[in-house]
Amino acid sequence: MVWDGGALLGPDGEDWLVPVSELQHRQSRFRDALLESGIESAWISDPVDLYWLCGNRQAGAAWLPATDLTGAAPVQFVRSSLDRARHEAGADAAVHSVEAMPRMAALADDLRLRGASRAPALQRARLPAADADFLAGRLASMGTPSAGPEDCSRILWSLRETKSEWELARMRESGIVQRRMFEAVREHGDDRAGSGESFTELDLAAAAERVSRAHGFGGHIRLRRWPMDCDRAVVASGPSGAVPSFFDSAIGAAGPHPLAALGAGHRRIEPGEPVIVDIVHVHRGYVSDMTRMFSLGPPDTAWLERQADMIEIAHIVRDSLGRGDDCSAAWQSGVEAAAEMGHADHLMGMRPDQARFLGHGIGLELDETPVVATGFDRPLPIGGAMAIEPKVIHPDGAVGIEDSWVRTADSMQRLSGGSDGAAGTGDEDAFADWTEW
């Protein structure tokens, strides 16, 4: 290795690699799940899943056999960079081998030599069709079902729903940074308001961005659903909060231009109007998602009343999930409460642009499963992380609340908006529900 591996350390020399013990546990769970599903082996090429299994996202793929495939061992095939992949996988302590990618024409023969008797399952729910067809063609000689190689995408997604203690620690750290981002938004508004200067939505987003970048945000918010992308600081003031967008969420906002048609725009903050700030931070790959309200001076009482209703709905959804109710039942409880409060036509958007969920799984991606929505007839698993975000939209603005939570054996524990130490639990205040500049 001619480059310095020390350049890959975190701040102040902190080791930010995924522990080898963590990778070993994940690979073991996945290989057991393959066995239970009757799948002999899997070919993993999605960058996020590669990181989860192998500790890096270098170009290539990983082959993992089911636990009953005698003598077969996991291997990560790398095009570039091989040396960096070995380093990030744990070097000599790695639980899988890291090797150069074979010629694709020889891939089937290579896998046979490693113990495979049939083509591995592919991530068909993630791969572009052209790539999936190409791989299927290269593996056809190994024998596959008539429909082609099996799909292992949802096996991995299901496993990733339950977070380890190591992962939850990263999400709590993300929440601590996130609180500092909200503090920066508050301080920026205070400074500008105190000096009599006007400021825009983008000014507030930039204040949050500086904090996030300084604490190691890598510039990417991963989304599973194609072709979604996301601005991680959605700031919408007054009527900007009612602007619909391509994004499957309650709040779209104007964005800076049509190709970036989501998030903070150029509008200047006006006195008394609601300013909704929805911030995502990603720490070492792990998401924390949170929304709070601001205003330049006191808002109209109607906005405060609507915000109080959203806080109550968030409690209803959180308590339902904490009891172990199905996510679809939590959705129904929240929707019924909103209707009783008079918000049916404005919950999570205005008709016909209403989003049909009240919470979403989070982890390495912002839009993981399960979802608080119709069709998710299963509970949030113990160890599952969920962003709960009821919001109400009107032509002149939007209000809402959002925090990230993990379900424990006996409660829901907050991950977002942490202070120095651990993130809050229960009803502790993670950050003021409404801040006036």
Secondary structure, 3 states (H helix, E strand, C coil): CCCCHHHHCCHHHCCCCCCHHHHHHHHHHHHHHHHHCCCCEEEECCHHHHHHHHCCCCEEEEEEECCCCCCCCCEEEEEECHHHHHHHHCHHHCCCEEEECCCHHHHHHHHHHCCCCCCCEECCCCCCHHHHHHHHHHHHHHCCCCCCCCECHHHHHHHHHECCHHHHHHHHHHHHHHHHHHHHHHHHHHHHHHHCCCCEHHHHHHHHHHHHHHCCCCCCCCCCCCCCCCCCEEEEEHHHHHCCCCCCCCCCCCCCECCECCCCCCCECCECCCEEEEEEEEECCEEEEEEEEEEECCCCHHHHHHHHHHHHHHHHHHHHHHHCCEHHHHHHHHHHHHHHCCCCCCECCCCCCCCCCCEEECCCCCCEEEEECCCCCCECCCCEEEEECCEEEECCEEEECEEEEEECCCCEEECCCCCCCCCCECCCCCCCCEEEC
